């Protein structure tokens, strides 16, 4: 059921299915408020024409409820003559004309409605439907995209936009939208047919067979079960726990051997957060059709939500054996391996996911991060570079790419990335700090200082920015100013190595050796393996004339320094070897 998380539900499936099947527009309810976000009438004003237009509109709305569209049209035209600047009148008039297949006239009215109220997704939806009917797929796609930009998907927007993309050969975009539609109406067999088309085109025969088989099975599904699923969908949306349990029991009793219905039941429960209740229908779906990929994957995701990682991994391995090309399975397994620190296994799964979803920036970002974690910097850099080019809305990969170039000691390149990132995300304190840090890395401390100060102003809890500013001030001999900033960093994060070292060295610079000794003793208790603290201890003990303690600190420094060098060498960039 494509349960992989790309955001949860959009609107209740009851409304979606009703429109998907019949194309019926929502009409005002008894309270006078229009369902689906449509305005009912102009606000009451003193003008008699406005009041009369309101009355005509309400009469037309009553006719809509009985589907008497021809009779409603003259009433709406009269209302339009009295109040031509009311978007709801034009929208309803456009809908009535659309229902009568008068598409060009309907388009005129919907366009007027959109000019008056550009934030109504329903108007955009019907403009898209008209464009699609008139054979203008690109225009239709633009309107469907407008619907999605205004909020959650309404009606069957995901399905229809997905079909437009598929017809244009944009399989990746098409798949994402069809899968989103499946999360709303997992009983819709036509969506499985569309996925089958995609996998057939991409030469994934096993998944193609499974999806076409699911589409055929759903054609013969008992309509009573479908209605129960619709009711369950609505109950889950409203968090009606008692009704959910009752409906689940009814569906399990009537359709317990139908894998699609069982999987759909689990999906609906899972998307409402009822993960424990979703386990039983998923298990039943697997029992009925053990070779079906979907219930194994959906069960695995649910088990992860319940914190049962080992069981989830086993189900994902089973799903992978059924659909080794699945980007969702490979990506989710990779996340588990990342959490377990199994970098090489995570990379293998992400590489497999990348083969079938090359345009997914999330896979690329995670892959680049894992290359970096494995110190395969030469592989990480092109991967992360591609991410920052493809996903302009995500600031995170910029920091990773900066880190990768730093690992190569290529500070000019890391500075350029930081500058591009800060320019794209001027309100991101981390990237503003990074620009300053990279300037400092090439020795340009004067230019670096304002970036550190700006980052602190933007985010007063950004420890690294205080460390950077402290280091810059120390380089200029302002040890008092440096001490202030290192202390601020230490107050935010007591174990921060640079702050601990910076406080001690600032006190040494101020010739406050006894205070430095006190700080260093506390610092070594917090970071007993940090070699640089013992190097500073040697200096302090020598200044205080405590030669024996200085010699002991020197021995400790040499031991820890040798370990630190070995650790840095182990983390040095290395070539990636295919397993």
Secondary structure as UniProt FT lines:
FT   HELIX           13..22
FT   TURN            30..31
FT   HELIX           35..37
FT   HELIX           48..65
FT   TURN            66..67
FT   HELIX           69..82
FT   TURN            84..85
FT   HELIX           87..99
FT   TURN            100..101
FT   HELIX           103..116
FT   TURN            118..119
FT   HELIX           121..133
FT   TURN            134..135
FT   HELIX           137..149
FT   TURN            155..156
FT   HELIX           157..167
FT   TURN            168..169
FT   HELIX           171..184
FT   TURN            186..187
FT   HELIX           189..201
FT   TURN            202..203
FT   HELIX           205..219
FT   HELIX           223..237
FT   TURN            238..239
FT   HELIX           241..255
FT   TURN            256..257
FT   HELIX           259..271
FT   TURN            272..273
FT   HELIX           275..288
FT   TURN            290..291
FT   HELIX           293..305
FT   TURN            306..307
FT   HELIX           309..322
FT   TURN            324..325
FT   HELIX           327..339
FT   TURN            340..341
FT   HELIX           343..356
FT   TURN            358..359
FT   HELIX           361..373
FT   TURN            374..375
FT   HELIX           377..390
FT   TURN            392..393
FT   HELIX           396..407
FT   TURN            408..409
FT   HELIX           411..424
FT   TURN            426..427
FT   HELIX           429..441
FT   TURN            442..443
FT   HELIX           445..458
FT   TURN            460..461
FT   HELIX           463..475
FT   TURN            476..477
FT   HELIX           479..492
FT   TURN            494..495
FT   HELIX           497..509
FT   TURN            510..511
FT   HELIX           513..526
FT   TURN            528..529
FT   HELIX           531..543
FT   TURN            544..545
FT   HELIX           547..570
//
